[in-house]
């Protein structure tokens, strides 16, 4: 019984450390956060859900169009005709990469959105998503 106390204390420390290392983020939660920010036109919140390479892609595109990043972001995502969160399915995580299928409200097709883990948080890899969409179109 004397040896049980140190073992329990050690177990509590291990569980506490493990809990701190577990991210509360998931690709689905990140997508929802982006969708909510996009609805509110909260550019800073939108940026927080995007990967560094996605932000770089948007910065480059904005510069080419003589727009600010904020304007490019709000204009680029104001095509949504609904305030209803699209249906999602098949979240798949493979190390620091993930995908999530999102139903296109107009076509009813399932589009794959790519994610990358940065600083222990899931971020939308918009650059990878666009790249894969272009590949599927044969361009």
DONUVO-522743 format. One line per field, with one value per residue (C-alpha): x, y, z; residue number from 0; residue in three letters. Coordinates in steps of 0.25 Angstrom, whole numbers. Example, Ala and Ser with C-alpha at 12.3 -4.5 7.8 and 13.67 -1.06 7.14 Angstrom:
<atoms>
u	[49 55]
v	[-18 -4]
w	[31 29]
num	[0 1]
residuo	[ala ser]
</atoms>
This chain:
<atoms>
u	[0 12 16 3 3 15 10 -3 4 13 0 -7 6 6 -9 -7 5 -3 -15 -7 -1 -14 -19 -33 -33 -38 -39 -55 -54 -44 -53 -65 -57 -53 -68 -73 -62 -65 -80 -76 -66 -56 -43 -34 -41 -41 -26 -24 -30 -21 -8 5 6 -9 -7 6 -3 -13 -3 3 -11 -15 -2 -4 -18 -14 -23 -20 -20 -32 -40 -35 -40 -54 -56 -51 -61 -73 -79 -86 -101 -104 -102 -103 -91 -89 -89 -76 -71 -59 -49 -36 -23 -10 1 2 -7 -22 -34 -49 -60 -69 -82 -84 -97 -100 -95 -97 -83 -73 -61 -48 -42 -27 -21 -8 -4 4 8 0 -13 -20 -20 -27 -17 -24 -12 -12 -27 -27 -15 -23 -35 -27 -21 -35 -39 -27 -20]
v	[0 10 8 11 26 30 21 29 42 38 34 47 55 47 49 64 65 57 65 78 72 68 79 83 86 77 79 79 90 98 98 102 113 118 117 125 136 137 139 150 155 154 155 153 140 135 137 129 117 117 111 120 116 119 133 134 130 140 151 148 148 161 168 164 170 182 179 177 163 166 171 159 150 156 157 143 137 145 136 127 128 122 124 110 102 92 77 70 56 47 54 47 50 45 51 66 65 63 64 67 65 77 77 87 93 96 84 74 68 66 74 70 81 79 83 84 84 96 100 88 94 90 100 100 97 106 105 90 90 99 91 78 84 89 75 69 79 75 88]
w	[0 3 -11 -17 -14 -22 -34 -33 -32 -44 -52 -49 -54 -67 -70 -67 -77 -87 -86 -88 -100 -106 -116 -115 -129 -140 -155 -154 -142 -151 -163 -154 -148 -162 -167 -154 -156 -171 -168 -159 -168 -157 -165 -153 -148 -163 -163 -150 -157 -169 -171 -173 -187 -190 -184 -193 -205 -202 -200 -214 -220 -213 -218 -232 -231 -224 -212 -197 -192 -183 -196 -204 -193 -191 -206 -208 -198 -200 -211 -200 -202 -189 -174 -172 -168 -180 -177 -174 -173 -174 -166 -168 -160 -165 -156 -158 -170 -171 -180 -178 -188 -189 -197 -208 -205 -220 -227 -215 -218 -207 -208 -201 -192 -187 -174 -168 -153 -149 -135 -130 -137 -149 -160 -174 -185 -195 -204 -204 -206 -218 -224 -223 -229 -241 -242 -243 -254 -262 -261]
num	[0 1 2 3 4 5 6 7 8 9 10 11 12 13 14 15 16 17 18 19 20 21 22 23 24 25 26 27 28 29 30 31 32 33 34 35 36 37 38 39 40 41 42 43 44 45 46 47 48 49 50 51 52 53 54 55 56 57 58 59 60 61 62 63 64 65 66 67 68 69 70 71 72 73 74 75 76 77 78 79 80 81 82 83 84 85 86 87 88 89 90 91 92 93 94 95 96 97 98 99 100 101 102 103 104 105 106 107 108 109 110 111 112 113 114 115 116 117 118 119 120 121 122 123 124 125 126 127 128 129 130 131 132 133 134 135 136 137 138]
residuo	[unk unk unk unk unk unk unk unk unk unk unk unk unk unk unk unk unk unk unk unk unk unk unk unk unk unk unk unk unk unk unk unk unk unk unk unk unk unk unk unk unk unk unk unk unk unk unk unk unk unk unk unk unk unk unk unk unk unk unk unk unk unk unk unk unk unk unk unk unk unk unk unk unk unk unk unk unk unk unk unk unk unk unk unk unk unk unk unk unk unk unk unk unk unk unk unk unk unk unk unk unk unk unk unk unk unk unk unk unk unk unk unk unk unk unk unk unk unk unk unk unk unk unk unk unk unk unk unk unk unk unk unk unk unk unk unk unk unk unk]
</atoms>
